[in-house]
């Protein structure tokens, strides 16, 4: 359900934002970012967490969040 939204966001923000999916094949990476829920979105800047969202979010909410983070 969320994958198509993330694909659209990746295309919309290409060159500004990188969208990466981490699944069960990468437990170390998930643990590093404390992503224990099925759907955890972690926003990073220069390797540091700057925002986190848990659970499915509608596309407009994600766009607004990304826009705010890019502006800051």
CHARMM internal coordinates of N, CA and C (Angstrom, degrees):
IC EDIT
DIST 1 N 1 CA 1.4474
DIST 1 CA 1 C 1.5297
ANGL 1 N 1 CA 1 C 110.77
DIST 1 C 2 N 1.3029
ANGL 1 CA 1 C 2 N 117.76
DIHE 1 N 1 CA 1 C 2 N -40.82
DIST 2 N 2 CA 1.4581
ANGL 1 C 2 N 2 CA 121.14
DIHE 1 CA 1 C 2 N 2 CA -176.75
DIST 2 CA 2 C 1.5302
ANGL 2 N 2 CA 2 C 111.73
DIHE 1 C 2 N 2 CA 2 C -86.70
DIST 2 C 3 N 1.3237
ANGL 2 CA 2 C 3 N 117.04
DIHE 2 N 2 CA 2 C 3 N -25.90
DIST 3 N 3 CA 1.4692
ANGL 2 C 3 N 3 CA 120.21
DIHE 2 CA 2 C 3 N 3 CA -176.74
DIST 3 CA 3 C 1.5260
ANGL 3 N 3 CA 3 C 113.37
DIHE 2 C 3 N 3 CA 3 C -53.81
DIST 3 C 4 N 1.3343
ANGL 3 CA 3 C 4 N 120.31
DIHE 3 N 3 CA 3 C 4 N -46.01
DIST 4 N 4 CA 1.4671
ANGL 3 C 4 N 4 CA 119.12
DIHE 3 CA 3 C 4 N 4 CA 178.70
DIST 4 CA 4 C 1.5324
ANGL 4 N 4 CA 4 C 113.24
DIHE 3 C 4 N 4 CA 4 C -62.48
DIST 4 C 5 N 1.3262
ANGL 4 CA 4 C 5 N 116.04
DIHE 4 N 4 CA 4 C 5 N -35.38
DIST 5 N 5 CA 1.4681
ANGL 4 C 5 N 5 CA 119.82
DIHE 4 CA 4 C 5 N 5 CA 177.47
DIST 5 CA 5 C 1.5186
ANGL 5 N 5 CA 5 C 109.91
DIHE 4 C 5 N 5 CA 5 C -64.40
DIST 5 C 6 N 1.3253
ANGL 5 CA 5 C 6 N 116.85
DIHE 5 N 5 CA 5 C 6 N -46.06
DIST 6 N 6 CA 1.4605
ANGL 5 C 6 N 6 CA 120.32
DIHE 5 CA 5 C 6 N 6 CA -179.36
DIST 6 CA 6 C 1.5257
ANGL 6 N 6 CA 6 C 111.19
DIHE 5 C 6 N 6 CA 6 C -64.91
DIST 6 C 7 N 1.3253
ANGL 6 CA 6 C 7 N 117.22
DIHE 6 N 6 CA 6 C 7 N -35.64
DIST 7 N 7 CA 1.4703
ANGL 6 C 7 N 7 CA 120.14
DIHE 6 CA 6 C 7 N 7 CA 176.33
DIST 7 CA 7 C 1.5211
ANGL 7 N 7 CA 7 C 111.15
DIHE 6 C 7 N 7 CA 7 C -64.09
DIST 7 C 8 N 1.3317
ANGL 7 CA 7 C 8 N 117.17
DIHE 7 N 7 CA 7 C 8 N -42.10
DIST 8 N 8 CA 1.4734
ANGL 7 C 8 N 8 CA 120.11
DIHE 7 CA 7 C 8 N 8 CA 177.71
DIST 8 CA 8 C 1.5274
ANGL 8 N 8 CA 8 C 110.74
DIHE 7 C 8 N 8 CA 8 C -64.89
DIST 8 C 9 N 1.3246
ANGL 8 CA 8 C 9 N 116.55
DIHE 8 N 8 CA 8 C 9 N -41.10
DIST 9 N 9 CA 1.4663
ANGL 8 C 9 N 9 CA 119.76
DIHE 8 CA 8 C 9 N 9 CA 179.14
DIST 9 CA 9 C 1.5189
ANGL 9 N 9 CA 9 C 111.13
DIHE 8 C 9 N 9 CA 9 C -65.90
DIST 9 C 10 N 1.3227
ANGL 9 CA 9 C 10 N 116.91
DIHE 9 N 9 CA 9 C 10 N -39.54
DIST 10 N 10 CA 1.4691
ANGL 9 C 10 N 10 CA 120.41
DIHE 9 CA 9 C 10 N 10 CA 177.76
DIST 10 CA 10 C 1.5216
ANGL 10 N 10 CA 10 C 110.16
DIHE 9 C 10 N 10 CA 10 C -60.33
DIST 10 C 11 N 1.3260
ANGL 10 CA 10 C 11 N 117.28
DIHE 10 N 10 CA 10 C 11 N -41.43
DIST 11 N 11 CA 1.4669
ANGL 10 C 11 N 11 CA 120.75
DIHE 10 CA 10 C 11 N 11 CA 179.00
DIST 11 CA 11 C 1.5305
ANGL 11 N 11 CA 11 C 110.82
DIHE 10 C 11 N 11 CA 11 C -69.78
DIST 11 C 12 N 1.3153
ANGL 11 CA 11 C 12 N 117.08
DIHE 11 N 11 CA 11 C 12 N -42.76
DIST 12 N 12 CA 1.4682
ANGL 11 C 12 N 12 CA 121.77
DIHE 11 CA 11 C 12 N 12 CA -178.22
DIST 12 CA 12 C 1.5340
ANGL 12 N 12 CA 12 C 111.68
DIHE 11 C 12 N 12 CA 12 C -62.52
DIST 12 C 13 N 1.3332
ANGL 12 CA 12 C 13 N 116.45
DIHE 12 N 12 CA 12 C 13 N -39.27
DIST 13 N 13 CA 1.4627
ANGL 12 C 13 N 13 CA 120.81
DIHE 12 CA 12 C 13 N 13 CA -175.14
DIST 13 CA 13 C 1.5317
ANGL 13 N 13 CA 13 C 112.32
DIHE 12 C 13 N 13 CA 13 C -106.31
DIST 13 C 14 N 1.3097
ANGL 13 CA 13 C 14 N 116.61
DIHE 13 N 13 CA 13 C 14 N 21.70
DIST 14 N 14 CA 1.4775
ANGL 13 C 14 N 14 CA 120.64
DIHE 13 CA 13 C 14 N 14 CA -179.75
DIST 14 CA 14 C 1.5224
ANGL 14 N 14 CA 14 C 109.91
DIHE 13 C 14 N 14 CA 14 C -53.60
DIST 14 C 15 N 1.3244
ANGL 14 CA 14 C 15 N 115.48
DIHE 14 N 14 CA 14 C 15 N 133.71
DIST 15 N 15 CA 1.4545
ANGL 14 C 15 N 15 CA 120.98
DIHE 14 CA 14 C 15 N 15 CA -178.25
DIST 15 CA 15 C 1.5169
ANGL 15 N 15 CA 15 C 113.74
DIHE 14 C 15 N 15 CA 15 C 87.70
DIST 15 C 16 N 1.3287
ANGL 15 CA 15 C 16 N 116.98
DIHE 15 N 15 CA 15 C 16 N -14.74
DIST 16 N 16 CA 1.4684
ANGL 15 C 16 N 16 CA 121.95
DIHE 15 CA 15 C 16 N 16 CA 179.25
DIST 16 CA 16 C 1.5223
ANGL 16 N 16 CA 16 C 112.05
DIHE 15 C 16 N 16 CA 16 C -114.18
DIST 16 C 17 N 1.3400
ANGL 16 CA 16 C 17 N 115.39
DIHE 16 N 16 CA 16 C 17 N -33.94
DIST 17 N 17 CA 1.4599
ANGL 16 C 17 N 17 CA 122.29
DIHE 16 CA 16 C 17 N 17 CA -175.74
DIST 17 CA 17 C 1.5158
ANGL 17 N 17 CA 17 C 108.15
DIHE 16 C 17 N 17 CA 17 C -135.87
DIST 17 C 18 N 1.3050
ANGL 17 CA 17 C 18 N 115.99
DIHE 17 N 17 CA 17 C 18 N 138.31
DIST 18 N 18 CA 1.4588
ANGL 17 C 18 N 18 CA 120.87
DIHE 17 CA 17 C 18 N 18 CA 174.69
DIST 18 CA 18 C 1.5287
ANGL 18 N 18 CA 18 C 107.58
DIHE 17 C 18 N 18 CA 18 C -109.76
DIST 18 C 19 N 1.3186
ANGL 18 CA 18 C 19 N 115.95
DIHE 18 N 18 CA 18 C 19 N 126.89
DIST 19 N 19 CA 1.4638
ANGL 18 C 19 N 19 CA 121.75
DIHE 18 CA 18 C 19 N 19 CA 178.50
DIST 19 CA 19 C 1.5201
ANGL 19 N 19 CA 19 C 107.46
DIHE 18 C 19 N 19 CA 19 C -103.66
DIST 19 C 20 N 1.3275
ANGL 19 CA 19 C 20 N 115.65
DIHE 19 N 19 CA 19 C 20 N 124.70
DIST 20 N 20 CA 1.4639
ANGL 19 C 20 N 20 CA 121.65
DIHE 19 CA 19 C 20 N 20 CA -177.27
DIST 20 CA 20 C 1.5196
ANGL 20 N 20 CA 20 C 108.40
DIHE 19 C 20 N 20 CA 20 C -129.35
DIST 20 C 21 N 1.3224
ANGL 20 CA 20 C 21 N 115.99
DIHE 20 N 20 CA 20 C 21 N 134.36
DIST 21 N 21 CA 1.4593
ANGL 20 C 21 N 21 CA 121.10
DIHE 20 CA 20 C 21 N 21 CA 176.76
DIST 21 CA 21 C 1.5249
ANGL 21 N 21 CA 21 C 108.82
DIHE 20 C 21 N 21 CA 21 C -102.09
DIST 21 C 22 N 1.3128
ANGL 21 CA 21 C 22 N 115.55
DIHE 21 N 21 CA 21 C 22 N 130.39
DIST 22 N 22 CA 1.4581
ANGL 21 C 22 N 22 CA 121.82
DIHE 21 CA 21 C 22 N 22 CA 175.68
DIST 22 CA 22 C 1.5215
ANGL 22 N 22 CA 22 C 106.59
DIHE 21 C 22 N 22 CA 22 C -116.22
DIST 22 C 23 N 1.3120
ANGL 22 CA 22 C 23 N 115.87
DIHE 22 N 22 CA 22 C 23 N 125.65
DIST 23 N 23 CA 1.4677
ANGL 22 C 23 N 23 CA 119.25
DIHE 22 CA 22 C 23 N 23 CA -179.11
DIST 23 CA 23 C 1.5267
ANGL 23 N 23 CA 23 C 110.20
DIHE 22 C 23 N 23 CA 23 C -117.39
DIST 23 C 24 N 1.3073
ANGL 23 CA 23 C 24 N 116.05
DIHE 23 N 23 CA 23 C 24 N -166.26
DIST 24 N 24 CA 1.4673
ANGL 23 C 24 N 24 CA 121.47
DIHE 23 CA 23 C 24 N 24 CA -176.70
DIST 24 CA 24 C 1.5286
ANGL 24 N 24 CA 24 C 113.33
DIHE 23 C 24 N 24 CA 24 C -63.24
DIST 24 C 25 N 1.3208
ANGL 24 CA 24 C 25 N 117.69
DIHE 24 N 24 CA 24 C 25 N -15.18
DIST 25 N 25 CA 1.4623
ANGL 24 C 25 N 25 CA 120.88
DIHE 24 CA 24 C 25 N 25 CA 178.70
DIST 25 CA 25 C 1.5287
ANGL 25 N 25 CA 25 C 111.81
DIHE 24 C 25 N 25 CA 25 C -74.47
DIST 25 C 26 N 1.3357
ANGL 25 CA 25 C 26 N 116.86
DIHE 25 N 25 CA 25 C 26 N -10.35
DIST 26 N 26 CA 1.4657
ANGL 25 C 26 N 26 CA 121.85
DIHE 25 CA 25 C 26 N 26 CA -177.27
DIST 26 CA 26 C 1.5327
ANGL 26 N 26 CA 26 C 110.93
DIHE 25 C 26 N 26 CA 26 C -126.90
DIST 26 C 27 N 1.3290
ANGL 26 CA 26 C 27 N 118.12
DIHE 26 N 26 CA 26 C 27 N 60.93
DIST 27 N 27 CA 1.4617
ANGL 26 C 27 N 27 CA 119.06
DIHE 26 CA 26 C 27 N 27 CA -175.96
DIST 27 CA 27 C 1.5238
ANGL 27 N 27 CA 27 C 113.33
DIHE 26 C 27 N 27 CA 27 C -63.66
DIST 27 C 28 N 1.3069
ANGL 27 CA 27 C 28 N 118.05
DIHE 27 N 27 CA 27 C 28 N -29.94
DIST 28 N 28 CA 1.4627
ANGL 27 C 28 N 28 CA 120.23
DIHE 27 CA 27 C 28 N 28 CA 179.17
DIST 28 CA 28 C 1.5199
ANGL 28 N 28 CA 28 C 112.08
DIHE 27 C 28 N 28 CA 28 C -66.30
DIST 28 C 29 N 1.3261
ANGL 28 CA 28 C 29 N 115.91
DIHE 28 N 28 CA 28 C 29 N -41.05
DIST 29 N 29 CA 1.4637
ANGL 28 C 29 N 29 CA 120.15
DIHE 28 CA 28 C 29 N 29 CA 178.83
DIST 29 CA 29 C 1.5245
ANGL 29 N 29 CA 29 C 109.97
DIHE 28 C 29 N 29 CA 29 C -67.38
DIST 29 C 30 N 1.3191
ANGL 29 CA 29 C 30 N 117.64
DIHE 29 N 29 CA 29 C 30 N -43.92
DIST 30 N 30 CA 1.4562
ANGL 29 C 30 N 30 CA 120.76
DIHE 29 CA 29 C 30 N 30 CA 178.02
DIST 30 CA 30 C 1.5321
ANGL 30 N 30 CA 30 C 110.49
DIHE 29 C 30 N 30 CA 30 C -60.38
DIST 30 C 31 N 1.3097
ANGL 30 CA 30 C 31 N 117.40
DIHE 30 N 30 CA 30 C 31 N -42.30
DIST 31 N 31 CA 1.4621
ANGL 30 C 31 N 31 CA 121.06
DIHE 30 CA 30 C 31 N 31 CA 179.22
DIST 31 CA 31 C 1.5235
ANGL 31 N 31 CA 31 C 111.50
DIHE 30 C 31 N 31 CA 31 C -66.08
DIST 31 C 32 N 1.3247
ANGL 31 CA 31 C 32 N 116.19
DIHE 31 N 31 CA 31 C 32 N -38.57
DIST 32 N 32 CA 1.4758
ANGL 31 C 32 N 32 CA 120.36
DIHE 31 CA 31 C 32 N 32 CA -179.69
DIST 32 CA 32 C 1.5302
ANGL 32 N 32 CA 32 C 111.74
DIHE 31 C 32 N 32 CA 32 C -57.87
DIST 32 C 33 N 1.3422
ANGL 32 CA 32 C 33 N 115.69
DIHE 32 N 32 CA 32 C 33 N -35.84
DIST 33 N 33 CA 1.4606
ANGL 32 C 33 N 33 CA 120.03
DIHE 32 CA 32 C 33 N 33 CA -178.47
DIST 33 CA 33 C 1.5273
ANGL 33 N 33 CA 33 C 112.48
DIHE 32 C 33 N 33 CA 33 C -104.01
DIST 33 C 34 N 1.3373
ANGL 33 CA 33 C 34 N 116.32
DIHE 33 N 33 CA 33 C 34 N 14.39
DIST 34 N 34 CA 1.4669
ANGL 33 C 34 N 34 CA 122.72
DIHE 33 CA 33 C 34 N 34 CA 177.45
DIST 34 CA 34 C 1.5252
ANGL 34 N 34 CA 34 C 111.21
DIHE 33 C 34 N 34 CA 34 C 52.44
DIST 34 C 35 N 1.3281
ANGL 34 CA 34 C 35 N 115.83
DIHE 34 N 34 CA 34 C 35 N 44.43
DIST 35 N 35 CA 1.4615
ANGL 34 C 35 N 35 CA 122.10
DIHE 34 CA 34 C 35 N 35 CA 179.74
DIST 35 CA 35 C 1.5150
ANGL 35 N 35 CA 35 C 108.17
DIHE 34 C 35 N 35 CA 35 C -98.98
DIST 35 C 36 N 1.3244
ANGL 35 CA 35 C 36 N 116.08
DIHE 35 N 35 CA 35 C 36 N 80.01
DIST 36 N 36 CA 1.4589
ANGL 35 C 36 N 36 CA 120.30
DIHE 35 CA 35 C 36 N 36 CA -176.24
DIST 36 CA 36 C 1.5253
ANGL 36 N 36 CA 36 C 112.58
DIHE 35 C 36 N 36 CA 36 C -95.19
DIST 36 C 37 N 1.2996
ANGL 36 CA 36 C 37 N 118.29
DIHE 36 N 36 CA 36 C 37 N -17.52
DIST 37 N 37 CA 1.4596
ANGL 36 C 37 N 37 CA 121.22
DIHE 36 CA 36 C 37 N 37 CA 178.53
DIST 37 CA 37 C 1.5165
ANGL 37 N 37 CA 37 C 109.70
DIHE 36 C 37 N 37 CA 37 C -83.40
DIST 37 C 38 N 1.3145
ANGL 37 CA 37 C 38 N 115.35
DIHE 37 N 37 CA 37 C 38 N 158.47
DIST 38 N 38 CA 1.4597
ANGL 37 C 38 N 38 CA 121.00
DIHE 37 CA 37 C 38 N 38 CA -179.49
DIST 38 CA 38 C 1.5224
ANGL 38 N 38 CA 38 C 110.16
DIHE 37 C 38 N 38 CA 38 C -55.45
DIST 38 C 39 N 1.3046
ANGL 38 CA 38 C 39 N 117.10
DIHE 38 N 38 CA 38 C 39 N -46.10
DIST 39 N 39 CA 1.4582
ANGL 38 C 39 N 39 CA 119.56
DIHE 38 CA 38 C 39 N 39 CA 179.58
DIST 39 CA 39 C 1.5194
ANGL 39 N 39 CA 39 C 109.07
DIHE 38 C 39 N 39 CA 39 C -121.57
DIST 39 C 40 N 1.3018
ANGL 39 CA 39 C 40 N 115.52
DIHE 39 N 39 CA 39 C 40 N 102.87
DIST 40 N 40 CA 1.4486
ANGL 39 C 40 N 40 CA 121.64
DIHE 39 CA 39 C 40 N 40 CA 175.49
DIST 40 CA 40 C 1.5157
ANGL 40 N 40 CA 40 C 107.15
DIHE 39 C 40 N 40 CA 40 C -125.76
DIST 40 C 41 N 1.3174
ANGL 40 CA 40 C 41 N 116.84
DIHE 40 N 40 CA 40 C 41 N 123.21
DIST 41 N 41 CA 1.4599
ANGL 40 C 41 N 41 CA 121.71
DIHE 40 CA 40 C 41 N 41 CA 176.79
DIST 41 CA 41 C 1.5225
ANGL 41 N 41 CA 41 C 107.74
DIHE 40 C 41 N 41 CA 41 C -103.10
DIST 41 C 42 N 1.3054
ANGL 41 CA 41 C 42 N 115.58
DIHE 41 N 41 CA 41 C 42 N 121.57
DIST 42 N 42 CA 1.4552
ANGL 41 C 42 N 42 CA 121.40
DIHE 41 CA 41 C 42 N 42 CA -179.67
DIST 42 CA 42 C 1.5213
ANGL 42 N 42 CA 42 C 107.01
DIHE 41 C 42 N 42 CA 42 C -115.52
DIST 42 C 43 N 1.3142
ANGL 42 CA 42 C 43 N 116.62
DIHE 42 N 42 CA 42 C 43 N 124.10
DIST 43 N 43 CA 1.4521
ANGL 42 C 43 N 43 CA 121.37
DIHE 42 CA 42 C 43 N 43 CA 177.77
DIST 43 CA 43 C 1.5272
ANGL 43 N 43 CA 43 C 108.26
DIHE 42 C 43 N 43 CA 43 C -101.97
DIST 43 C 44 N 1.3162
ANGL 43 CA 43 C 44 N 115.24
DIHE 43 N 43 CA 43 C 44 N 128.43
DIST 44 N 44 CA 1.4644
ANGL 43 C 44 N 44 CA 121.38
DIHE 43 CA 43 C 44 N 44 CA -176.38
DIST 44 CA 44 C 1.5231
ANGL 44 N 44 CA 44 C 110.65
DIHE 43 C 44 N 44 CA 44 C -119.32
DIST 44 C 45 N 1.3051
ANGL 44 CA 44 C 45 N 115.18
DIHE 44 N 44 CA 44 C 45 N 150.53
DIST 45 N 45 CA 1.4602
ANGL 44 C 45 N 45 CA 122.24
DIHE 44 CA 44 C 45 N 45 CA 169.63
DIST 45 CA 45 C 1.5233
ANGL 45 N 45 CA 45 C 106.06
DIHE 44 C 45 N 45 CA 45 C -136.46
DIST 45 C 46 N 1.3113
ANGL 45 CA 45 C 46 N 115.16
DIHE 45 N 45 CA 45 C 46 N 122.55
DIST 46 N 46 CA 1.4685
ANGL 45 C 46 N 46 CA 121.17
DIHE 45 CA 45 C 46 N 46 CA -179.03
DIST 46 CA 46 C 1.5303
ANGL 46 N 46 CA 46 C 111.70
DIHE 45 C 46 N 46 CA 46 C 53.62
DIST 46 C 47 N 1.3405
ANGL 46 CA 46 C 47 N 116.02
DIHE 46 N 46 CA 46 C 47 N 37.47
DIST 47 N 47 CA 1.4535
ANGL 46 C 47 N 47 CA 121.30
DIHE 46 CA 46 C 47 N 47 CA 176.47
DIST 47 CA 47 C 1.5120
ANGL 47 N 47 CA 47 C 115.54
DIHE 46 C 47 N 47 CA 47 C 83.02
DIST 47 C 48 N 1.3320
ANGL 47 CA 47 C 48 N 117.70
DIHE 47 N 47 CA 47 C 48 N -3.93
DIST 48 N 48 CA 1.4609
ANGL 47 C 48 N 48 CA 121.27
DIHE 47 CA 47 C 48 N 48 CA -179.65
DIST 48 CA 48 C 1.5296
ANGL 48 N 48 CA 48 C 110.20
DIHE 47 C 48 N 48 CA 48 C -106.55
DIST 48 C 49 N 1.3167
ANGL 48 CA 48 C 49 N 116.29
DIHE 48 N 48 CA 48 C 49 N 140.25
DIST 49 N 49 CA 1.4637
ANGL 48 C 49 N 49 CA 120.94
DIHE 48 CA 48 C 49 N 49 CA 178.03
DIST 49 CA 49 C 1.5195
ANGL 49 N 49 CA 49 C 109.60
DIHE 48 C 49 N 49 CA 49 C -68.36
DIST 49 C 50 N 1.3346
ANGL 49 CA 49 C 50 N 115.92
DIHE 49 N 49 CA 49 C 50 N 126.88
DIST 50 N 50 CA 1.4645
ANGL 49 C 50 N 50 CA 120.24
DIHE 49 CA 49 C 50 N 50 CA 177.52
DIST 50 CA 50 C 1.5276
ANGL 50 N 50 CA 50 C 111.92
DIHE 49 C 50 N 50 CA 50 C -114.96
DIST 50 C 51 N 1.3311
ANGL 50 CA 50 C 51 N 116.78
DIHE 50 N 50 CA 50 C 51 N -15.20
DIST 51 N 51 CA 1.4634
ANGL 50 C 51 N 51 CA 120.80
DIHE 50 CA 50 C 51 N 51 CA 176.97
DIST 51 CA 51 C 1.5250
ANGL 51 N 51 CA 51 C 108.80
DIHE 50 C 51 N 51 CA 51 C -162.51
DIST 51 C 52 N 1.3107
ANGL 51 CA 51 C 52 N 114.94
DIHE 51 N 51 CA 51 C 52 N 158.74
DIST 52 N 52 CA 1.4645
ANGL 51 C 52 N 52 CA 120.84
DIHE 51 CA 51 C 52 N 52 CA -179.10
DIST 52 CA 52 C 1.5322
ANGL 52 N 52 CA 52 C 107.40
DIHE 51 C 52 N 52 CA 52 C -148.83
DIST 52 C 53 N 1.3180
ANGL 52 CA 52 C 53 N 115.63
DIHE 52 N 52 CA 52 C 53 N 139.73
DIST 53 N 53 CA 1.4601
ANGL 52 C 53 N 53 CA 121.60
DIHE 52 CA 52 C 53 N 53 CA 176.01
DIST 53 CA 53 C 1.5291
ANGL 53 N 53 CA 53 C 107.23
DIHE 52 C 53 N 53 CA 53 C -135.50
DIST 53 C 54 N 1.3178
ANGL 53 CA 53 C 54 N 116.38
DIHE 53 N 53 CA 53 C 54 N 135.69
DIST 54 N 54 CA 1.4580
ANGL 53 C 54 N 54 CA 121.09
DIHE 53 CA 53 C 54 N 54 CA 178.88
DIST 54 CA 54 C 1.5209
ANGL 54 N 54 CA 54 C 107.91
DIHE 53 C 54 N 54 CA 54 C -117.09
DIST 54 C 55 N 1.3218
ANGL 54 CA 54 C 55 N 115.43
DIHE 54 N 54 CA 54 C 55 N 132.17
DIST 55 N 55 CA 1.4570
ANGL 54 C 55 N 55 CA 121.02
DIHE 54 CA 54 C 55 N 55 CA 179.59
DIST 55 CA 55 C 1.5135
ANGL 55 N 55 CA 55 C 111.81
DIHE 54 C 55 N 55 CA 55 C 97.56
DIST 55 C 56 N 1.3088
ANGL 55 CA 55 C 56 N 115.31
DIHE 55 N 55 CA 55 C 56 N 160.39
DIST 56 N 56 CA 1.4602
ANGL 55 C 56 N 56 CA 121.20
DIHE 55 CA 55 C 56 N 56 CA 179.93
DIST 56 CA 56 C 1.5255
ANGL 56 N 56 CA 56 C 109.88
DIHE 55 C 56 N 56 CA 56 C -66.05
DIST 56 C 57 N 1.3151
ANGL 56 CA 56 C 57 N 115.57
DIHE 56 N 56 CA 56 C 57 N 136.98
DIST 57 N 57 CA 1.4553
ANGL 56 C 57 N 57 CA 122.48
DIHE 56 CA 56 C 57 N 57 CA 179.71
DIST 57 CA 57 C 1.5266
ANGL 57 N 57 CA 57 C 108.54
DIHE 56 C 57 N 57 CA 57 C -125.16
DIST 57 C 58 N 1.3228
ANGL 57 CA 57 C 58 N 118.38
DIHE 57 N 57 CA 57 C 58 N 145.74
DIST 58 N 58 CA 1.4602
ANGL 57 C 58 N 58 CA 119.34
DIHE 57 CA 57 C 58 N 58 CA 175.99
DIST 58 CA 58 C 1.5258
ANGL 58 N 58 CA 58 C 110.64
DIHE 57 C 58 N 58 CA 58 C -69.07
DIST 58 C 59 N 1.3139
ANGL 58 CA 58 C 59 N 115.73
DIHE 58 N 58 CA 58 C 59 N 152.94
DIST 59 N 59 CA 1.4678
ANGL 58 C 59 N 59 CA 120.78
DIHE 58 CA 58 C 59 N 59 CA -177.15
DIST 59 CA 59 C 1.5284
ANGL 59 N 59 CA 59 C 113.43
DIHE 58 C 59 N 59 CA 59 C -54.69
DIST 59 C 60 N 1.3355
ANGL 59 CA 59 C 60 N 119.97
DIHE 59 N 59 CA 59 C 60 N -43.66
DIST 60 N 60 CA 1.4743
ANGL 59 C 60 N 60 CA 118.23
DIHE 59 CA 59 C 60 N 60 CA 179.45
DIST 60 CA 60 C 1.5316
ANGL 60 N 60 CA 60 C 113.34
DIHE 59 C 60 N 60 CA 60 C -59.70
DIST 60 C 61 N 1.3193
ANGL 60 CA 60 C 61 N 116.79
DIHE 60 N 60 CA 60 C 61 N -35.72
DIST 61 N 61 CA 1.4700
ANGL 60 C 61 N 61 CA 120.64
DIHE 60 CA 60 C 61 N 61 CA 178.51
DIST 61 CA 61 C 1.5296
ANGL 61 N 61 CA 61 C 109.53
DIHE 60 C 61 N 61 CA 61 C -65.36
DIST 61 C 62 N 1.3200
ANGL 61 CA 61 C 62 N 116.88
DIHE 61 N 61 CA 61 C 62 N -44.18
DIST 62 N 62 CA 1.4691
ANGL 61 C 62 N 62 CA 120.50
DIHE 61 CA 61 C 62 N 62 CA 179.62
DIST 62 CA 62 C 1.5244
ANGL 62 N 62 CA 62 C 111.22
DIHE 61 C 62 N 62 CA 62 C -66.08
DIST 62 C 63 N 1.3342
ANGL 62 CA 62 C 63 N 117.62
DIHE 62 N 62 CA 62 C 63 N -41.06
DIST 63 N 63 CA 1.4737
ANGL 62 C 63 N 63 CA 120.21
DIHE 62 CA 62 C 63 N 63 CA 178.09
DIST 63 CA 63 C 1.5228
ANGL 63 N 63 CA 63 C 110.94
DIHE 62 C 63 N 63 CA 63 C -61.03
DIST 63 C 64 N 1.3265
ANGL 63 CA 63 C 64 N 116.00
DIHE 63 N 63 CA 63 C 64 N -45.13
DIST 64 N 64 CA 1.4715
ANGL 63 C 64 N 64 CA 119.89
DIHE 63 CA 63 C 64 N 64 CA 179.47
DIST 64 CA 64 C 1.5141
ANGL 64 N 64 CA 64 C 110.76
DIHE 63 C 64 N 64 CA 64 C -61.32
DIST 64 C 65 N 1.3247
ANGL 64 CA 64 C 65 N 116.63
DIHE 64 N 64 CA 64 C 65 N -44.02
DIST 65 N 65 CA 1.4727
ANGL 64 C 65 N 65 CA 120.72
DIHE 64 CA 64 C 65 N 65 CA -179.52
DIST 65 CA 65 C 1.5258
ANGL 65 N 65 CA 65 C 111.03
DIHE 64 C 65 N 65 CA 65 C -62.23
DIST 65 C 66 N 1.3327
ANGL 65 CA 65 C 66 N 116.04
DIHE 65 N 65 CA 65 C 66 N -44.23
DIST 66 N 66 CA 1.4641
ANGL 65 C 66 N 66 CA 120.15
DIHE 65 CA 65 C 66 N 66 CA 178.87
DIST 66 CA 66 C 1.5275
ANGL 66 N 66 CA 66 C 110.53
DIHE 65 C 66 N 66 CA 66 C -64.56
DIST 66 C 67 N 1.3200
ANGL 66 CA 66 C 67 N 116.92
DIHE 66 N 66 CA 66 C 67 N -44.20
DIST 67 N 67 CA 1.4727
ANGL 66 C 67 N 67 CA 120.33
DIHE 66 CA 66 C 67 N 67 CA 179.37
DIST 67 CA 67 C 1.5269
ANGL 67 N 67 CA 67 C 111.69
DIHE 66 C 67 N 67 CA 67 C -58.87
DIST 67 C 68 N 1.3276
ANGL 67 CA 67 C 68 N 116.32
DIHE 67 N 67 CA 67 C 68 N -42.66
DIST 68 N 68 CA 1.4658
ANGL 67 C 68 N 68 CA 120.75
DIHE 67 CA 67 C 68 N 68 CA 179.33
DIST 68 CA 68 C 1.5425
ANGL 68 N 68 CA 68 C 109.87
DIHE 67 C 68 N 68 CA 68 C -64.12
DIST 68 C 69 N 1.3238
ANGL 68 CA 68 C 69 N 116.65
DIHE 68 N 68 CA 68 C 69 N -44.36
DIST 69 N 69 CA 1.4643
ANGL 68 C 69 N 69 CA 119.99
DIHE 68 CA 68 C 69 N 69 CA -179.07
DIST 69 CA 69 C 1.5283
ANGL 69 N 69 CA 69 C 111.01
DIHE 68 C 69 N 69 CA 69 C -66.14
DIST 69 C 70 N 1.3199
ANGL 69 CA 69 C 70 N 117.53
DIHE 69 N 69 CA 69 C 70 N -38.47
DIST 70 N 70 CA 1.4647
ANGL 69 C 70 N 70 CA 120.01
DIHE 69 CA 69 C 70 N 70 CA 178.43
DIST 70 CA 70 C 1.5239
ANGL 70 N 70 CA 70 C 111.81
DIHE 69 C 70 N 70 CA 70 C -67.47
DIST 70 C 71 N 1.3203
ANGL 70 CA 70 C 71 N 117.09
DIHE 70 N 70 CA 70 C 71 N -32.85
DIST 71 N 71 CA 1.4656
ANGL 70 C 71 N 71 CA 120.84
DIHE 70 CA 70 C 71 N 71 CA -179.65
DIST 71 CA 71 C 1.5183
ANGL 71 N 71 CA 71 C 112.00
DIHE 70 C 71 N 71 CA 71 C -73.97
DIST 71 C 72 N 1.3431
ANGL 71 CA 71 C 72 N 115.97
DIHE 71 N 71 CA 71 C 72 N -25.28
DIST 72 N 72 CA 1.4588
ANGL 71 C 72 N 72 CA 120.31
DIHE 71 CA 71 C 72 N 72 CA -174.91
DIST 72 CA 72 C 1.4389
ANGL 72 N 72 CA 72 C 111.33
DIHE 71 C 72 N 72 CA 72 C -91.89
END
COOR INIT
IC SEED 1 N 1 CA 1 C
IC BUILD
